[in-house]
Amino acid sequence: MNSEPASPSLLKMAGMAILVLVPIVYIVIALNTGDLIWISPVFNARPQAIVVHCFGEDIGLNEGTQRFDEFTDLVNQILSGSKRWDSLSLSEATYPKTPSSHSASATQP
């Protein structure tokens, strides 16, 4: 019998690193999000309350109403599926549509 130890292999080391790191990353993200199925593309939740802040006014939607159900379905649909990483800044195309720019443009000739 040959009692020499096996020679180290980069492929074996990479495989072991993947087997150890992937579950650790998954568990860390699951603990941070509080959701074990965070990787699922389907979002289906029912809120306790909905308050929409629109032009400085809070609009509450009561549970059980048609608007509450429609809004909940719309948010679930938007949050489901493939994720997009769009910029959240105002562009030149959207800036004139903000409420403050409407009142400023109304005073100009």
N, CA, C and O atoms as CSV, one atom per row, in Angstrom:
chain,resi,resn,atom,element,x,y,z
A,1,MET,N,N,0.829,-1.192,0.000
A,1,MET,CA,C,0.000,0.000,0.000
A,1,MET,C,C,0.866,1.246,0.000
A,1,MET,O,O,1.947,1.287,0.588
A,2,ASN,N,N,0.363,2.236,-0.666
A,2,ASN,CA,C,1.076,3.505,-0.750
A,2,ASN,C,C,0.487,4.452,0.283
A,2,ASN,O,O,-0.708,4.742,0.230
A,3,SER,N,N,1.276,4.934,1.204
A,3,SER,CA,C,0.784,5.800,2.277
A,3,SER,C,C,1.054,7.269,2.016
A,3,SER,O,O,1.004,8.081,2.941
A,4,GLU,N,N,1.338,7.620,0.780
A,4,GLU,CA,C,1.585,9.023,0.448
A,4,GLU,C,C,0.260,9.778,0.404
A,4,GLU,O,O,-0.729,9.255,-0.110
A,5,PRO,N,N,0.224,11.007,0.938
A,5,PRO,CA,C,-1.015,11.795,0.866
A,5,PRO,C,C,-1.293,12.226,-0.575
A,5,PRO,O,O,-0.382,12.358,-1.393
A,6,ALA,N,N,-2.586,12.443,-0.862
A,6,ALA,CA,C,-2.978,12.890,-2.199
A,6,ALA,C,C,-2.456,14.299,-2.442
A,6,ALA,O,O,-2.380,15.120,-1.528
A,7,SER,N,N,-2.101,14.554,-3.683
A,7,SER,CA,C,-1.586,15.883,-4.000
A,7,SER,C,C,-2.739,16.885,-4.028
A,7,SER,O,O,-3.856,16.541,-4.416
A,8,PRO,N,N,-2.468,18.120,-3.617
A,8,PRO,CA,C,-3.526,19.134,-3.622
A,8,PRO,C,C,-3.983,19.430,-5.051
A,8,PRO,O,O,-3.210,19.358,-6.006
A,9,SER,N,N,-5.262,19.765,-5.158
A,9,SER,CA,C,-5.831,20.058,-6.475
A,9,SER,C,C,-6.631,21.358,-6.402
A,9,SER,O,O,-7.452,21.536,-5.502
A,10,LEU,N,N,-6.393,22.254,-7.338
A,10,LEU,CA,C,-7.136,23.508,-7.377
A,10,LEU,C,C,-8.609,23.266,-7.684
A,10,LEU,O,O,-9.471,23.991,-7.187
A,11,LEU,N,N,-8.904,22.264,-8.491
A,11,LEU,CA,C,-10.286,21.947,-8.834
A,11,LEU,C,C,-11.064,21.474,-7.601
A,11,LEU,O,O,-12.209,21.873,-7.390
A,12,LYS,N,N,-10.434,20.629,-6.797
A,12,LYS,CA,C,-11.083,20.166,-5.567
A,12,LYS,C,C,-11.288,21.333,-4.593
A,12,LYS,O,O,-12.326,21.432,-3.938
A,13,MET,N,N,-10.287,22.211,-4.508
A,13,MET,CA,C,-10.402,23.362,-3.611
A,13,MET,C,C,-11.528,24.296,-4.070
A,13,MET,O,O,-12.290,24.796,-3.242
A,14,ALA,N,N,-11.638,24.530,-5.361
A,14,ALA,CA,C,-12.700,25.392,-5.887
A,14,ALA,C,C,-14.065,24.760,-5.632
A,14,ALA,O,O,-15.014,25.455,-5.270
A,15,GLY,N,N,-14.164,23.448,-5.818
A,15,GLY,CA,C,-15.416,22.753,-5.545
A,15,GLY,C,C,-15.818,22.851,-4.082
A,15,GLY,O,O,-16.987,23.076,-3.771
A,16,MET,N,N,-14.864,22.684,-3.193
A,16,MET,CA,C,-15.158,22.792,-1.761
A,16,MET,C,C,-15.533,24.228,-1.387
A,16,MET,O,O,-16.421,24.441,-0.563
A,17,ALA,N,N,-14.868,25.197,-1.981
A,17,ALA,CA,C,-15.194,26.600,-1.702
A,17,ALA,C,C,-16.625,26.906,-2.121
A,17,ALA,O,O,-17.347,27.596,-1.402
A,18,ILE,N,N,-17.038,26.400,-3.275
A,18,ILE,CA,C,-18.412,26.618,-3.740
A,18,ILE,C,C,-19.403,25.934,-2.808
A,18,ILE,O,O,-20.430,26.511,-2.450
A,19,LEU,N,N,-19.085,24.688,-2.412
A,19,LEU,CA,C,-19.983,23.948,-1.517
A,19,LEU,C,C,-20.132,24.618,-0.158
A,19,LEU,O,O,-21.159,24.451,0.501
A,20,VAL,N,N,-19.143,25.360,0.265
A,20,VAL,CA,C,-19.209,26.036,1.560
A,20,VAL,C,C,-19.783,27.449,1.418
A,20,VAL,O,O,-20.624,27.853,2.222
A,21,LEU,N,N,-19.341,28.200,0.410
A,21,LEU,CA,C,-19.727,29.611,0.293
A,21,LEU,C,C,-21.168,29.822,-0.175
A,21,LEU,O,O,-21.834,30.736,0.313
A,22,VAL,N,N,-21.658,29.023,-1.086
A,22,VAL,CA,C,-23.017,29.210,-1.598
A,22,VAL,C,C,-24.055,29.089,-0.477
A,22,VAL,O,O,-24.906,29.971,-0.359
A,23,PRO,N,N,-24.021,28.032,0.355
A,23,PRO,CA,C,-24.995,27.988,1.456
A,23,PRO,C,C,-24.830,29.124,2.465
A,23,PRO,O,O,-25.819,29.614,3.008
A,24,ILE,N,N,-23.610,29.539,2.717
A,24,ILE,CA,C,-23.383,30.636,3.667
A,24,ILE,C,C,-23.993,31.927,3.128
A,24,ILE,O,O,-24.668,32.645,3.865
A,25,VAL,N,N,-23.764,32.225,1.857
A,25,VAL,CA,C,-24.327,33.438,1.248
A,25,VAL,C,C,-25.850,33.380,1.265
A,25,VAL,O,O,-26.508,34.368,1.591
A,26,TYR,N,N,-26.412,32.219,0.914
A,26,TYR,CA,C,-27.870,32.061,0.906
A,26,TYR,C,C,-28.444,32.283,2.303
A,26,TYR,O,O,-29.451,32.976,2.452
A,27,ILE,N,N,-27.821,31.707,3.320
A,27,ILE,CA,C,-28.316,31.838,4.693
A,27,ILE,C,C,-28.196,33.274,5.183
A,27,ILE,O,O,-29.102,33.769,5.853
A,28,VAL,N,N,-27.114,33.945,4.869
A,28,VAL,CA,C,-26.937,35.342,5.295
A,28,VAL,C,C,-28.019,36.223,4.668
A,28,VAL,O,O,-28.616,37.054,5.353
A,29,ILE,N,N,-28.273,36.046,3.379
A,29,ILE,CA,C,-29.315,36.841,2.723
A,29,ILE,C,C,-30.685,36.497,3.289
A,29,ILE,O,O,-31.505,37.388,3.505
A,30,ALA,N,N,-30.944,35.208,3.533
A,30,ALA,CA,C,-32.233,34.793,4.100
A,30,ALA,C,C,-32.442,35.388,5.484
A,30,ALA,O,O,-33.554,35.801,5.812
A,31,LEU,N,N,-31.401,35.438,6.297
A,31,LEU,CA,C,-31.531,36.034,7.631
A,31,LEU,C,C,-31.744,37.540,7.549
A,31,LEU,O,O,-32.515,38.099,8.329
A,32,ASN,N,N,-31.073,38.200,6.617
A,32,ASN,CA,C,-31.229,39.652,6.473
A,32,ASN,C,C,-32.599,40.040,5.933
A,32,ASN,O,O,-33.157,41.062,6.333
A,33,THR,N,N,-33.139,39.239,5.033
A,33,THR,CA,C,-34.443,39.560,4.454
A,33,THR,C,C,-35.594,39.000,5.276
A,33,THR,O,O,-36.729,39.459,5.146
A,34,GLY,N,N,-35.313,38.012,6.123
A,34,GLY,CA,C,-36.374,37.368,6.893
A,34,GLY,C,C,-37.255,36.489,6.026
A,34,GLY,O,O,-38.405,36.223,6.377
A,35,ASP,N,N,-36.729,36.035,4.900
A,35,ASP,CA,C,-37.503,35.256,3.945
A,35,ASP,C,C,-36.637,34.120,3.415
A,35,ASP,O,O,-35.648,34.361,2.723
A,36,LEU,N,N,-37.010,32.872,3.739
A,36,LEU,CA,C,-36.218,31.734,3.288
A,36,LEU,C,C,-36.340,31.480,1.789
A,36,LEU,O,O,-35.457,30.865,1.191
A,37,ILE,N,N,-37.420,31.945,1.182
A,37,ILE,CA,C,-37.576,31.752,-0.260
A,37,ILE,C,C,-37.372,33.076,-1.013
A,37,ILE,O,O,-38.095,33.373,-1.964
A,38,TRP,N,N,-36.383,33.862,-0.580
A,38,TRP,CA,C,-36.100,35.158,-1.175
A,38,TRP,C,C,-35.718,35.035,-2.641
A,38,TRP,O,O,-35.851,36.002,-3.391
A,39,ILE,N,N,-35.256,33.894,-3.056
A,39,ILE,CA,C,-34.794,33.720,-4.427
A,39,ILE,C,C,-35.954,33.521,-5.406
A,39,ILE,O,O,-35.757,33.596,-6.619
A,40,SER,N,N,-37.138,33.274,-4.898
A,40,SER,CA,C,-38.314,33.042,-5.740
A,40,SER,C,C,-38.720,34.329,-6.454
A,40,SER,O,O,-38.734,35.395,-5.840
A,41,PRO,N,N,-39.054,34.242,-7.755
A,41,PRO,CA,C,-39.452,35.447,-8.486
A,41,PRO,C,C,-40.908,35.844,-8.242
A,41,PRO,O,O,-41.363,36.855,-8.778
A,42,VAL,N,N,-41.639,35.078,-7.452
A,42,VAL,CA,C,-43.058,35.343,-7.219
A,42,VAL,C,C,-43.222,36.082,-5.897
A,42,VAL,O,O,-42.708,35.649,-4.866
A,43,PHE,N,N,-43.936,37.192,-5.934
A,43,PHE,CA,C,-44.250,37.948,-4.723
A,43,PHE,C,C,-45.760,37.999,-4.598
A,43,PHE,O,O,-46.450,38.482,-5.496
A,44,ASN,N,N,-46.268,37.500,-3.483
A,44,ASN,CA,C,-47.705,37.488,-3.270
A,44,ASN,C,C,-47.971,37.719,-1.789
A,44,ASN,O,O,-48.017,36.771,-1.005
A,45,ALA,N,N,-48.143,38.956,-1.416
A,45,ALA,CA,C,-48.372,39.302,-0.017
A,45,ALA,C,C,-49.600,40.191,0.093
A,45,ALA,O,O,-49.986,40.871,-0.857
A,46,ARG,N,N,-50.192,40.171,1.258
A,46,ARG,CA,C,-51.376,40.994,1.516
A,46,ARG,C,C,-51.027,41.978,2.635
A,46,ARG,O,O,-50.738,41.556,3.755
A,47,PRO,N,N,-51.050,43.275,2.350
A,47,PRO,CA,C,-50.688,44.264,3.368
A,47,PRO,C,C,-51.791,44.427,4.409
A,47,PRO,O,O,-52.954,44.108,4.163
A,48,GLN,N,N,-51.401,44.925,5.566
A,48,GLN,CA,C,-52.374,45.218,6.628
A,48,GLN,C,C,-53.057,46.553,6.361
A,48,GLN,O,O,-54.226,46.744,6.696
A,49,ALA,N,N,-52.314,47.473,5.754
A,49,ALA,CA,C,-52.866,48.799,5.459
A,49,ALA,C,C,-52.110,49.387,4.272
A,49,ALA,O,O,-50.955,49.046,4.020
A,50,ILE,N,N,-52.781,50.270,3.556
A,50,ILE,CA,C,-52.147,50.976,2.435
A,50,ILE,C,C,-52.406,52.459,2.613
A,50,ILE,O,O,-53.549,52.898,2.736
A,51,VAL,N,N,-51.311,53.232,2.625
A,51,VAL,CA,C,-51.418,54.687,2.669
A,51,VAL,C,C,-50.571,55.221,1.522
A,51,VAL,O,O,-49.362,54.993,1.476
A,52,VAL,N,N,-51.202,55.925,0.609
A,52,VAL,CA,C,-50.525,56.502,-0.546
A,52,VAL,C,C,-50.313,57.983,-0.270
A,52,VAL,O,O,-51.258,58.698,0.064
A,53,HIS,N,N,-49.086,58.440,-0.407
A,53,HIS,CA,C,-48.765,59.854,-0.223
A,53,HIS,C,C,-48.759,60.490,-1.607
A,53,HIS,O,O,-47.864,60.217,-2.407
A,54,CYS,N,N,-49.737,61.329,-1.898
A,54,CYS,CA,C,-49.909,61.897,-3.230
A,54,CYS,C,C,-50.070,63.410,-3.144
A,54,CYS,O,O,-51.037,63.897,-2.557
A,55,PHE,N,N,-49.139,64.152,-3.718
A,55,PHE,CA,C,-49.161,65.619,-3.744
A,55,PHE,C,C,-49.341,66.201,-2.349
A,55,PHE,O,O,-50.118,67.136,-2.156
A,56,GLY,N,N,-48.617,65.645,-1.372
A,56,GLY,CA,C,-48.647,66.167,-0.017
A,56,GLY,C,C,-49.833,65.716,0.807
A,56,GLY,O,O,-49.998,66.171,1.939
A,57,GLU,N,N,-50.650,64.851,0.283
A,57,GLU,CA,C,-51.835,64.384,0.997
A,57,GLU,C,C,-51.750,62.866,1.170
A,57,GLU,O,O,-51.386,62.150,0.237
A,58,ASP,N,N,-52.088,62.379,2.368
A,58,ASP,CA,C,-52.116,60.946,2.626
A,58,ASP,C,C,-53.493,60.398,2.283
A,58,ASP,O,O,-54.510,60.898,2.764
A,59,ILE,N,N,-53.515,59.372,1.453
A,59,ILE,CA,C,-54.760,58.733,1.047
A,59,ILE,C,C,-54.716,57.295,1.549
A,59,ILE,O,O,-53.870,56.512,1.118
A,60,GLY,N,N,-55.622,56.943,2.457
A,60,GLY,CA,C,-55.677,55.595,2.991
A,60,GLY,C,C,-56.664,54.742,2.218
A,60,GLY,O,O,-57.758,55.196,1.881
A,61,LEU,N,N,-56.275,53.504,1.937
A,61,LEU,CA,C,-57.159,52.557,1.275
A,61,LEU,C,C,-57.579,51.520,2.307
A,61,LEU,O,O,-56.730,50.884,2.932
A,62,ASN,N,N,-58.874,51.349,2.486
A,62,ASN,CA,C,-59.390,50.427,3.489
A,62,ASN,C,C,-59.397,48.998,2.959
A,62,ASN,O,O,-59.731,48.748,1.801
A,63,GLU,N,N,-59.017,48.059,3.844
A,63,GLU,CA,C,-58.996,46.654,3.465
A,63,GLU,C,C,-60.412,46.178,3.146
A,63,GLU,O,O,-61.373,46.544,3.824
A,64,GLY,N,N,-60.523,45.365,2.114
A,64,GLY,CA,C,-61.818,44.842,1.713
A,64,GLY,C,C,-62.482,45.638,0.610
A,64,GLY,O,O,-63.484,45.195,0.048
A,65,THR,N,N,-61.942,46.811,0.286
A,65,THR,CA,C,-62.524,47.601,-0.800
A,65,THR,C,C,-61.921,47.169,-2.129
A,65,THR,O,O,-60.873,46.524,-2.166
A,66,GLN,N,N,-62.579,47.524,-3.202
A,66,GLN,CA,C,-62.110,47.151,-4.535
A,66,GLN,C,C,-60.761,47.810,-4.839
A,66,GLN,O,O,-59.882,47.167,-5.414
A,67,ARG,N,N,-60.586,49.068,-4.466
A,67,ARG,CA,C,-59.322,49.765,-4.735
A,67,ARG,C,C,-58.164,49.136,-3.968
A,67,ARG,O,O,-57.055,49.030,-4.493
A,68,PHE,N,N,-58.418,48.713,-2.717
A,68,PHE,CA,C,-57.391,48.045,-1.914
A,68,PHE,C,C,-56.946,46.767,-2.622
A,68,PHE,O,O,-55.750,46.509,-2.756
A,69,ASP,N,N,-57.915,45.969,-3.072
A,69,ASP,CA,C,-57.594,44.709,-3.754
A,69,ASP,C,C,-56.860,44.955,-5.069
A,69,ASP,O,O,-55.902,44.247,-5.381
A,70,GLU,N,N,-57.294,45.943,-5.838
A,70,GLU,CA,C,-56.636,46.261,-7.106
A,70,GLU,C,C,-55.203,46.734,-6.885
A,70,GLU,O,O,-54.291,46.332,-7.607
A,71,PHE,N,N,-55.012,47.586,-5.888
A,71,PHE,CA,C,-53.677,48.105,-5.586
A,71,PHE,C,C,-52.761,46.976,-5.121
A,71,PHE,O,O,-51.600,46.910,-5.527
A,72,THR,N,N,-53.280,46.086,-4.268
A,72,THR,CA,C,-52.494,44.954,-3.786
A,72,THR,C,C,-52.091,44.043,-4.942
A,72,THR,O,O,-50.939,43.618,-5.023
A,73,ASP,N,N,-53.035,43.742,-5.837
A,73,ASP,CA,C,-52.732,42.904,-6.990
A,73,ASP,C,C,-51.692,43.557,-7.895
A,73,ASP,O,O,-50.801,42.882,-8.410
A,74,LEU,N,N,-51.805,44.865,-8.086
A,74,LEU,CA,C,-50.863,45.588,-8.934
A,74,LEU,C,C,-49.451,45.565,-8.344
A,74,LEU,O,O,-48.486,45.324,-9.068
A,75,VAL,N,N,-49.323,45.811,-7.053
A,75,VAL,CA,C,-48.002,45.795,-6.405
A,75,VAL,C,C,-47.405,44.392,-6.465
A,75,VAL,O,O,-46.218,44.244,-6.757
A,76,ASN,N,N,-48.205,43.360,-6.194
A,76,ASN,CA,C,-47.709,41.991,-6.278
A,76,ASN,C,C,-47.237,41.652,-7.687
A,76,ASN,O,O,-46.224,40.974,-7.856
A,77,GLN,N,N,-47.963,42.117,-8.694
A,77,GLN,CA,C,-47.587,41.867,-10.084
A,77,GLN,C,C,-46.274,42.575,-10.423
A,77,GLN,O,O,-45.417,42.005,-11.099
A,78,ILE,N,N,-46.119,43.797,-9.962
A,78,ILE,CA,C,-44.905,44.567,-10.247
A,78,ILE,C,C,-43.688,43.938,-9.578
A,78,ILE,O,O,-42.613,43.880,-10.175
A,79,LEU,N,N,-43.850,43.465,-8.344
A,79,LEU,CA,C,-42.727,42.900,-7.606
A,79,LEU,C,C,-42.402,41.465,-8.013
A,79,LEU,O,O,-41.346,40.949,-7.645
A,80,SER,N,N,-43.274,40.819,-8.753
A,80,SER,CA,C,-43.016,39.457,-9.223
A,80,SER,C,C,-42.278,39.494,-10.550
A,80,SER,O,O,-42.266,40.516,-11.237
A,81,GLY,N,N,-41.669,38.384,-10.901
A,81,GLY,CA,C,-40.994,38.273,-12.188
A,81,GLY,C,C,-39.554,38.731,-12.112
A,81,GLY,O,O,-38.984,38.874,-11.031
A,82,SER,N,N,-38.978,38.957,-13.274
A,82,SER,CA,C,-37.577,39.349,-13.327
A,82,SER,C,C,-37.406,40.746,-12.749
A,82,SER,O,O,-38.259,41.617,-12.919
A,83,LYS,N,N,-36.304,40.937,-12.073
A,83,LYS,CA,C,-36.036,42.212,-11.409
A,83,LYS,C,C,-35.296,43.151,-12.349
A,83,LYS,O,O,-34.445,42.726,-13.129
A,84,ARG,N,N,-35.631,44.422,-12.264
A,84,ARG,CA,C,-34.969,45.440,-13.058
A,84,ARG,C,C,-34.201,46.355,-12.123
A,84,ARG,O,O,-34.627,46.599,-10.994
A,85,TRP,N,N,-33.096,46.850,-12.581
A,85,TRP,CA,C,-32.268,47.740,-11.777
A,85,TRP,C,C,-32.196,49.102,-12.455
A,85,TRP,O,O,-31.142,49.527,-12.928
A,86,ASP,N,N,-33.344,49.775,-12.490
A,86,ASP,CA,C,-33.420,51.084,-13.125
A,86,ASP,C,C,-32.868,52.157,-12.198
A,86,ASP,O,O,-32.867,52.010,-10.975
A,87,SER,N,N,-32.406,53.223,-12.801
A,87,SER,CA,C,-31.955,54.370,-12.031
A,87,SER,C,C,-33.160,55.044,-11.376
A,87,SER,O,O,-34.230,55.122,-11.978
A,88,LEU,N,N,-32.991,55.521,-10.168
A,88,LEU,CA,C,-34.087,56.149,-9.445
A,88,LEU,C,C,-34.047,57.675,-9.516
A,88,LEU,O,O,-34.814,58.348,-8.827
A,89,SER,N,N,-33.173,58.212,-10.330
A,89,SER,CA,C,-33.054,59.661,-10.410
A,89,SER,C,C,-34.064,60.239,-11.388
A,89,SER,O,O,-34.596,59.530,-12.243
A,90,LEU,N,N,-34.322,61.530,-11.254
A,90,LEU,CA,C,-35.204,62.226,-12.188
A,90,LEU,C,C,-34.405,62.608,-13.430
A,90,LEU,O,O,-33.340,63.218,-13.332
A,91,SER,N,N,-34.920,62.248,-14.575
A,91,SER,CA,C,-34.262,62.630,-15.819
A,91,SER,C,C,-34.873,63.930,-16.321
A,91,SER,O,O,-35.835,64.433,-15.739
A,92,GLU,N,N,-34.328,64.465,-17.377
A,92,GLU,CA,C,-34.867,65.686,-17.975
A,92,GLU,C,C,-36.277,65.451,-18.500
A,92,GLU,O,O,-37.081,66.381,-18.558
A,93,ALA,N,N,-36.583,64.212,-18.883
A,93,ALA,CA,C,-37.914,63.911,-19.427
A,93,ALA,C,C,-38.975,63.851,-18.322
A,93,ALA,O,O,-40.127,64.213,-18.557
A,94,THR,N,N,-38.600,63.399,-17.121
A,94,THR,CA,C,-39.592,63.262,-16.049
A,94,THR,C,C,-39.627,64.459,-15.116
A,94,THR,O,O,-40.631,64.672,-14.435
A,95,TYR,N,N,-38.568,65.241,-15.064
A,95,TYR,CA,C,-38.525,66.367,-14.128
A,95,TYR,C,C,-39.651,67.375,-14.352
A,95,TYR,O,O,-40.245,67.823,-13.371
A,96,PRO,N,N,-39.976,67.754,-15.585
A,96,PRO,CA,C,-41.069,68.723,-15.773
A,96,PRO,C,C,-42.425,68.206,-15.311
A,96,PRO,O,O,-43.354,69.001,-15.161
A,97,LYS,N,N,-42.574,66.902,-15.080
A,97,LYS,CA,C,-43.855,66.334,-14.679
A,97,LYS,C,C,-44.041,66.302,-13.164
A,97,LYS,O,O,-45.081,65.842,-12.693
A,98,THR,N,N,-43.067,66.777,-12.389
A,98,THR,CA,C,-43.194,66.764,-10.939
A,98,THR,C,C,-44.139,67.876,-10.503
A,98,THR,O,O,-44.257,68.886,-11.197
A,99,PRO,N,N,-44.818,67.711,-9.357
A,99,PRO,CA,C,-45.798,68.709,-8.903
A,99,PRO,C,C,-45.220,70.109,-8.726
A,99,PRO,O,O,-45.885,71.094,-9.047
A,100,SER,N,N,-43.987,70.211,-8.218
A,100,SER,CA,C,-43.429,71.543,-7.986
A,100,SER,C,C,-43.165,72.268,-9.301
A,100,SER,O,O,-43.267,73.493,-9.362
A,101,SER,N,N,-42.829,71.530,-10.348
A,101,SER,CA,C,-42.565,72.188,-11.621
A,101,SER,C,C,-43.859,72.641,-12.295
A,101,SER,O,O,-43.843,73.580,-13.091
A,102,HIS,N,N,-44.988,71.980,-11.983
A,102,HIS,CA,C,-46.273,72.416,-12.546
A,102,HIS,C,C,-46.655,73.785,-12.011
A,102,HIS,O,O,-47.102,74.652,-12.763
A,103,SER,N,N,-46.476,73.977,-10.711
A,103,SER,CA,C,-46.869,75.273,-10.150
A,103,SER,C,C,-45.911,76.373,-10.605
A,103,SER,O,O,-46.321,77.519,-10.791
A,104,ALA,N,N,-44.630,76.025,-10.786
A,104,ALA,CA,C,-43.665,77.023,-11.249
A,104,ALA,C,C,-43.916,77.390,-12.702
A,104,ALA,O,O,-43.782,78.553,-13.083
A,105,SER,N,N,-44.284,76.395,-13.526
A,105,SER,CA,C,-44.506,76.693,-14.938
A,105,SER,C,C,-45.800,77.450,-15.165
A,105,SER,O,O,-45.948,78.139,-16.174
A,106,ALA,N,N,-46.733,77.330,-14.242
A,106,ALA,CA,C,-48.030,78.034,-14.386
A,106,ALA,C,C,-47.850,79.545,-14.181
A,106,ALA,O,O,-48.639,80.332,-14.705
A,107,THR,N,N,-46.828,79.957,-13.432
A,107,THR,CA,C,-46.624,81.378,-13.169
A,107,THR,C,C,-45.800,82.049,-14.250
A,107,THR,O,O,-45.755,83.277,-14.328
A,108,GLN,N,N,-45.136,81.239,-15.099
A,108,GLN,CA,C,-44.323,81.839,-16.153
A,108,GLN,C,C,-45.191,82.155,-17.367
A,108,GLN,O,O,-46.158,81.438,-17.625
A,109,PRO,N,N,-44.871,83.210,-18.120
A,109,PRO,CA,C,-45.680,83.564,-19.286
A,109,PRO,C,C,-45.516,82.601,-20.430
A,109,PRO,O,O,-46.138,82.775,-21.478
